[in-house]
Amino acid sequence: MERLGQLRKMLLEEPGDLFLRYAIALELKRHGDMEQAIMDLEGILTEEPKHIPSYYQLAVMLADLGRTADAMKACHAGAMQCLVTGDRKARAELLELQASLSDEGE
């Protein structure tokens, strides 16, 4: 929890820093607080829909909680944003994750 505290302290100094917010969400996931991590990632994406890494992590967390349909929606939304940003690699990863989630649902 020490790292989480350090990240939160840094965020107080730089409240608009998306990377710090993203790092906090990942740290929350690491500590098992998936619901808060999901809310944090959704907040990032509401404010900055082009933050592509958040889509992937959000989809993984949702899938881990058995929310496959929501995870697939996150993959789709992220893949669409990748078209806007031109991030082919991330788009391929999101589509691959989406396909694997679809396969699991069958």
Stockholm file with secondary structure:
# STOCKHOLM 1.0

chainA/1-106         MERLGQLRKMLLEEPGDLFLRYAIALELKRHGDMEQAIMDLEGILTEEPKHIPSYYQLAVMLADLGRTADAMKACHAGAMQCLVTGDRKARAELLELQASLSDEGE
#=GR chainA/1-106 SS CHHHHHHHHHHHHSTTCHHHHHHHHHHHHHTTCHHHHHHHHHHHHHHCTTCHHHHHHHHHHHHHTTCHHHHHHHHHHHHHHHHHHTCHHHHHHHHHHHHHHHHHHC
#=GC SS_cons         CHHHHHHHHHHHHSTTCHHHHHHHHHHHHHTTCHHHHHHHHHHHHHHCTTCHHHHHHHHHHHHHTTCHHHHHHHHHHHHHHHHHHTCHHHHHHHHHHHHHHHHHHC
//
